[in-house]
Amino acid sequence: MAIQKKTMNVAEFVKWGNAKLLRSNFQENDATQGVGYRKGIMTAIEEVLFAANRYSGYRAIRPHEAEVEGSWGYDDATQEFKDDTRRQYFI
């Protein structure tokens, strides 16, 4: 019996992954478990985008977009990076 292949919409997958990157909050374990979780999501998004030849880069989450205090990637006001795993991918 042949295995049936399924396809997935790249834009929907990236939208799902971006939501996970924006809203992940591991509270006191965020610097360890949270970073590992987000790195896994980032790897999956990048693999899909590169395989589909649709990689267009990413941008860091800004403080005003962060769900939790301190959970941002880059602050324009201070020009400071906080967490490189706080990002959103373009498609």
C-alpha positions in Angstrom: 0.0 0.0 0.0 1.4 3.4 -1.0 1.8 6.1 1.5 -0.2 9.2 0.7 1.7 12.5 0.9 0.2 15.5 2.5 1.0 19.0 1.7 1.0 22.0 4.0 0.6 25.7 3.3 4.0 27.4 3.9 2.4 30.8 4.9 0.1 29.1 7.4 3.0 27.2 9.0 5.1 30.3 9.3 2.1 32.2 10.8 1.7 29.4 13.4 5.5 29.4 14.2 5.6 33.2 14.5 2.7 33.1 17.0 4.6 30.5 19.1 7.8 32.6 19.0 5.9 35.8 20.0 3.9 34.2 22.9 6.1 31.6 24.4 6.5 32.2 28.2 8.4 29.8 30.3 8.5 32.2 33.3 11.5 31.4 35.5 12.7 28.8 33.0 12.5 31.0 30.0 16.3 31.5 29.7 16.8 27.8 29.4 13.7 25.8 28.4 12.1 28.7 26.6 15.2 29.4 24.5 15.4 25.7 23.5 11.8 25.7 22.6 12.0 28.8 20.4 15.2 27.5 18.8 13.3 24.4 17.8 10.5 26.5 16.3 13.0 28.7 14.5 14.8 25.7 13.0 11.5 24.2 11.7 10.4 27.5 10.1 13.8 28.0 8.5 13.9 24.5 7.1 10.4 24.9 5.6 11.2 28.3 4.1 14.5 27.3 2.6 13.1 24.0 1.2 10.3 26.0 -0.4 12.8 28.7 -1.6 10.7 31.3 0.3 13.1 32.5 3.0 12.9 36.3 3.2 14.6 36.9 6.6 13.3 37.9 10.0 13.1 40.8 12.4 13.4 40.9 16.2 10.3 41.4 18.3 10.2 44.9 19.8 9.3 45.7 23.4 5.9 47.1 22.6 5.0 43.7 20.8 6.2 41.5 23.7 3.5 39.6 25.6 5.6 39.4 28.8 7.9 42.1 30.2 11.4 41.5 29.1 10.4 39.0 26.3 11.6 41.1 23.3 14.4 40.7 20.9 15.6 44.2 20.1 14.8 47.7 21.6 15.0 50.6 19.1 15.2 53.1 21.9 18.3 51.7 23.6 19.6 49.8 20.5 20.0 46.7 22.7 19.5 43.1 21.8 17.9 41.0 24.6 17.0 37.6 23.2 17.8 36.5 19.7 15.1 33.8 19.8 12.4 36.5 20.0 11.9 37.0 16.3 9.3 37.0 13.5 9.9 35.5 10.1 8.9 37.2 6.8 7.3 35.2 4.0 
